[in-house]
Amino acid sequence: MLTAFPKGLAAHARGIRFALAHKGYLGLCAIPFALALVLYGVGFAVFASHGDQMLAALWSPDAQAGGLAGALAWLYLHVFKYILYVLAFVIMYFLFMVTANILAAPLYDHMAGRMLALAGASRQGPALSFGRLMLEEIKKAVFVMAAPLLLLFIPVLGQVLAPAAAAMLLALDFLDYPFCREEERFGVRLRRLTKNPLLLLGFGLPLLIPGLNILLFPFAILGGTLLYLDLTGRSVNPPGK
């Protein structure tokens, strides 16, 4: 059980090594990498140029006011304003991260299917239609985003649990691509994958680190599929490669 966390961490290195050893996957990984860079660049530009206006729309206190109003204005301008900046940045960053995953969903599904075929999957189902796949990813994205954000409203404990929940849910999303090819029922997939919380936590935490996750996200589907194959007692042994 204690080895599950480092195994989840190591899956990212395994995914990168797999891509380097199989150049066809390396080329596919370049697409979500470029997509993530564009989305993050747009997000940062919007945040940097309009952050002050967004906060001003929330409240524009009179810094010259006296009494209680003046004290509240000082606290807002010198303390809470910067807390709101950090919170808005985290929400925006997470939003763009999840959006990048939704847009890359057809590619991730294709890569997971190819790896399952290499592993000799005997029960691999057909790829979902584009519309069905995007709908499923949007539903998962809402869940992935809502749970950690709701936890943030729980004092102290919520701030500790929210990153852990976000990491585990992101990891579950990547492992779900190969799993849904072999098991259609989401409830069954959810129950089986959540039996390995430390594995999910180890795999998901690096995906929350700004900067690092931009490099890891394109390969996370490979590492996640390799973890799924480990859980089902299989490995990828491509013939002649």
LINNORBEL-V644607 format. One record per residue. N is the residue number from 1. RES is the residue in three letters. PHI is phi as a letter, one per 30 degrees, with the letter a starting at -180 (* if undefined). PSI is psi in degrees with one decimal (none if undefined). Layout:
{{N,RES,PHI,PSI} {N,RES,PHI,PSI}}
//
This chain:
{{1,MET,*,-41.6} {2,LEU,d,-22.1} {3,THR,d,-9.0} {4,ALA,d,-40.0} {5,PHE,d,-53.9} {6,PRO,d,-29.8} {7,LYS,d,-39.3} {8,GLY,d,-42.4} {9,LEU,d,-45.4} {10,ALA,d,-18.0} {11,ALA,d,-29.3} {12,HIS,d,-43.5} {13,ALA,d,-37.9} {14,ARG,d,-41.3} {15,GLY,d,-41.0} {16,ILE,d,-43.6} {17,ARG,d,-38.7} {18,PHE,d,-43.1} {19,ALA,d,-39.9} {20,LEU,d,-30.7} {21,ALA,d,-19.2} {22,HIS,b,90.3} {23,LYS,e,-25.3} {24,GLY,d,-38.5} {25,TYR,d,-33.4} {26,LEU,d,-41.3} {27,GLY,d,-39.9} {28,LEU,d,-36.5} {29,CYS,d,-23.6} {30,ALA,d,-25.7} {31,ILE,d,-54.7} {32,PRO,d,-27.1} {33,PHE,d,-47.5} {34,ALA,d,-39.5} {35,LEU,d,-44.3} {36,ALA,d,-42.2} {37,LEU,e,-44.1} {38,VAL,d,-46.6} {39,LEU,d,-45.4} {40,TYR,d,-39.5} {41,GLY,d,-45.0} {42,VAL,d,-43.5} {43,GLY,d,-45.5} {44,PHE,d,-39.2} {45,ALA,d,-43.5} {46,VAL,d,-43.4} {47,PHE,d,-42.4} {48,ALA,d,-36.5} {49,SER,d,-21.4} {50,HIS,b,7.1} {51,GLY,e,-45.5} {52,ASP,d,-41.2} {53,GLN,d,-38.2} {54,MET,d,-40.9} {55,LEU,d,-36.2} {56,ALA,d,-34.1} {57,ALA,d,-28.5} {58,LEU,d,-46.3} {59,TRP,a,133.7} {60,SER,b,85.2} {61,PRO,d,155.7} {62,ASP,d,107.5} {63,ALA,d,-18.2} {64,GLN,c,-2.8} {65,ALA,d,153.5} {66,GLY,c,177.8} {67,GLY,i,-146.1} {68,LEU,d,-39.9} {69,ALA,d,-38.7} {70,GLY,d,-39.1} {71,ALA,d,-42.0} {72,LEU,d,-39.3} {73,ALA,d,-41.4} {74,TRP,d,-44.3} {75,LEU,d,-41.1} {76,TYR,d,-47.6} {77,LEU,d,-27.4} {78,HIS,c,-13.5} {79,VAL,b,-66.7} {80,PHE,d,-28.8} {81,LYS,e,-42.0} {82,TYR,d,-29.9} {83,ILE,d,-41.5} {84,LEU,d,-36.6} {85,TYR,e,-48.1} {86,VAL,d,-45.2} {87,LEU,d,-44.0} {88,ALA,d,-38.5} {89,PHE,d,-43.6} {90,VAL,d,-45.5} {91,ILE,d,-44.4} {92,MET,d,-43.8} {93,TYR,d,-45.3} {94,PHE,d,-39.0} {95,LEU,d,-45.3} {96,PHE,d,-32.3} {97,MET,d,-45.8} {98,VAL,d,-38.2} {99,THR,d,-41.7} {100,ALA,d,-37.9} {101,ASN,d,-39.7} {102,ILE,d,-47.3} {103,LEU,d,-30.2} {104,ALA,d,0.1} {105,ALA,e,-46.5} {106,PRO,e,-37.9} {107,LEU,d,-43.2} {108,TYR,d,-41.6} {109,ASP,d,-41.2} {110,HIS,d,-45.0} {111,MET,d,-42.8} {112,ALA,d,-40.9} {113,GLY,d,-40.2} {114,ARG,d,-41.0} {115,MET,d,-36.7} {116,LEU,d,-39.7} {117,ALA,d,-39.9} {118,LEU,d,-31.0} {119,ALA,d,1.0} {120,GLY,i,35.1} {121,ALA,d,128.9} {122,SER,c,-14.1} {123,ARG,c,21.6} {124,GLN,d,124.0} {125,GLY,d,170.6} {126,PRO,d,158.0} {127,ALA,d,144.4} {128,LEU,d,153.7} {129,SER,d,158.8} {130,PHE,e,-46.7} {131,GLY,d,-43.3} {132,ARG,d,-41.1} {133,LEU,d,-45.6} {134,MET,d,-38.1} {135,LEU,d,-43.6} {136,GLU,d,-40.5} {137,GLU,d,-37.2} {138,ILE,d,-42.4} {139,LYS,d,-43.3} {140,LYS,d,-37.1} {141,ALA,d,-40.0} {142,VAL,d,-42.7} {143,PHE,d,-42.9} {144,VAL,d,-35.7} {145,MET,d,-39.5} {146,ALA,d,-43.6} {147,ALA,e,-51.3} {148,PRO,d,-37.9} {149,LEU,d,-37.5} {150,LEU,d,-36.9} {151,LEU,d,-28.7} {152,LEU,d,-22.6} {153,PHE,d,-5.2} {154,ILE,d,118.0} {155,PRO,e,137.4} {156,VAL,i,-68.1} {157,LEU,d,-38.7} {158,GLY,d,-36.8} {159,GLN,d,-25.7} {160,VAL,d,-42.1} {161,LEU,d,-29.4} {162,ALA,e,-49.1} {163,PRO,d,-37.8} {164,ALA,d,-42.2} {165,ALA,d,-42.5} {166,ALA,d,-42.3} {167,ALA,d,-45.9} {168,MET,d,-37.8} {169,LEU,d,-37.7} {170,LEU,d,-43.4} {171,ALA,d,-43.5} {172,LEU,e,-37.4} {173,ASP,d,-43.4} {174,PHE,d,-39.1} {175,LEU,d,-19.2} {176,ASP,d,-23.4} {177,TYR,e,-53.4} {178,PRO,d,-34.6} {179,PHE,d,-40.2} {180,CYS,d,-16.0} {181,ARG,d,-22.9} {182,GLU,c,-12.3} {183,GLU,b,113.8} {184,GLU,d,-27.0} {185,ARG,d,116.5} {186,PHE,d,-37.6} {187,GLY,e,-40.9} {188,VAL,d,-44.0} {189,ARG,d,-44.3} {190,LEU,d,-45.2} {191,ARG,d,-42.9} {192,ARG,d,-40.3} {193,LEU,d,-36.1} {194,THR,d,-1.7} {195,LYS,d,-7.5} {196,ASN,b,62.5} {197,PRO,d,-39.0} {198,LEU,d,-34.1} {199,LEU,d,-46.1} {200,LEU,d,-41.7} {201,LEU,d,-44.7} {202,GLY,d,-37.8} {203,PHE,d,-35.8} {204,GLY,d,-31.4} {205,LEU,e,-45.8} {206,PRO,d,-23.6} {207,LEU,d,-8.6} {208,LEU,c,-7.8} {209,ILE,d,115.7} {210,PRO,e,138.1} {211,GLY,i,-58.6} {212,LEU,d,-39.8} {213,ASN,d,-24.5} {214,ILE,d,-35.8} {215,LEU,d,-33.7} {216,LEU,d,-32.5} {217,PHE,e,-44.3} {218,PRO,d,-26.9} {219,PHE,c,-6.6} {220,ALA,d,-31.7} {221,ILE,d,-33.7} {222,LEU,d,-47.8} {223,GLY,d,-39.4} {224,GLY,d,-39.9} {225,THR,d,-38.1} {226,LEU,d,-38.7} {227,LEU,d,-42.7} {228,TYR,d,-42.2} {229,LEU,d,-36.1} {230,ASP,d,-44.8} {231,LEU,d,-25.8} {232,THR,c,11.3} {233,GLY,i,32.7} {234,ARG,b,170.7} {235,SER,b,162.6} {236,VAL,c,118.1} {237,ASN,b,76.5} {238,PRO,d,128.4} {239,PRO,d,133.1} {240,GLY,i,17.3} {241,LYS,b,none}}
//
